Amino acid sequence: FCSQCSKLNKGPLQTFLLNMVKMYAKNVDMCKLAAAKFDHMKTEQIDLQKRLIDTQNDQINSVQKTVQTEMKSWADVAKKNLTQSKVATTKTVKEAVRAANEEEERSKNLIVYGVTEDEDGDFYSFDALNEVVKSIHEATVADGSLPNAVNVYRLGKKEPNKTRPMKVEYGSSSDVDLILKNAHKLKVNNEFKTVYLSPDRTKEQRVAHSKLVKQMKDMSSRDNSKHYFIRDKKVNCVDKK
């Protein structure tokens, strides 16, 4: 009975075993395929990471190169600016010293307006002009101290119907200050009432002073109850006595 049963069940058993073997083989193939795909994906990931690292390295190198270039450019600009600054500073100092020296020399000069000039156009000699200056000194300086002029001459070229101003050079600015301080006395002197004394100003200073004079005249025309004068580069006024 048992031999017959074994004979009857042999076919299905073989089929089952064959199916199991096929399934196993299929699973093995699938595992191999999955492993191959995993290896491929791993390789791709490694390649991607490598490309990413290479890209980052390129970017870093580019940034470093740019920084180095910019630093060099900045250094060149800074060096150039420093050189220009040194030149500008030296130039500024020289100009300041020259301006100070010019101002010092001008402070020793006096400009005299309104002194009659010969109609023939000839220059006054130094002695003749100096005598005029001495007379002005006597009319302005009350204490009898008479500063000595180093040089006296007319300014500009002779023109018809035009009286050129005189430039008087002194050895000290204090001499000029003393005369200018007493210049108002010329107004009550018949000989020099049309003569006007002025410091030796630059062109810019003359323009600024002219504006102040115009302002002073305008103020005086609006209110003549006050005495107007220019001091410290501005128009001042006091009540008339």
Residue pairs with C-beta under 8 A, 6 or more apart in sequence:
102 202
104 173
106 199
106 200
106 201
106 202
107 173
107 176
107 199
107 200
108 169
108 170
108 171
108 172
108 173
108 175
108 176
109 167
109 168
109 169
109 170
109 176
109 199
109 200
110 167
110 168
110 170
110 176
110 179
110 180
110 197
110 198
110 199
110 200
111 155
111 165
111 166
111 167
111 168
111 197
111 198
111 199
111 200
111 201
112 132
112 133
112 136
112 165
112 166
112 167
112 168
112 195
112 196
112 197
112 198
113 163
113 165
113 195
113 196
113 197
113 198
114 163
114 192
114 194
114 195
114 196
115 132
115 163
115 166
115 195
116 163
117 124
117 154
117 158
117 163
117 164
118 124
121 158
123 153
123 154
124 132
124 154
126 151
126 152
126 153
129 152
129 153
129 154
129 166
130 149
130 152
132 152
132 166
133 149
133 152
133 166
133 168
134 146
135 191
135 192
136 179
136 186
136 192
136 195
136 197
137 146
137 147
137 179
138 146
139 185
139 186
139 189
139 191
139 192
140 179
140 182
140 183
140 185
140 186
140 197
141 147
141 178
141 179
141 182
142 182
142 185
145 178
147 170
147 172
147 175
147 178
147 179
148 170
148 171
149 168
149 169
149 170
150 169
150 170
150 171
151 167
151 168
151 169
152 166
152 167
152 168
152 169
153 166
153 167
154 164
154 165
154 166
154 167
155 164
155 165
155 166
155 167
156 164
156 165
157 164
158 164
167 200
170 176
176 199
179 197
180 197
180 199
183 196
183 197
186 192
186 193
186 195
186 196
186 197
187 193
201 209
208 233
209 230
212 230
212 233
212 234
212 235
213 230
215 235
216 228
216 229
216 230
216 235
219 228
219 235
219 237
220 226
220 228
225 239
225 240
226 237
226 238
226 239
226 240
227 237
227 238
227 239
227 240
228 235
228 236
228 237
229 235
229 236
229 237
229 238
230 236
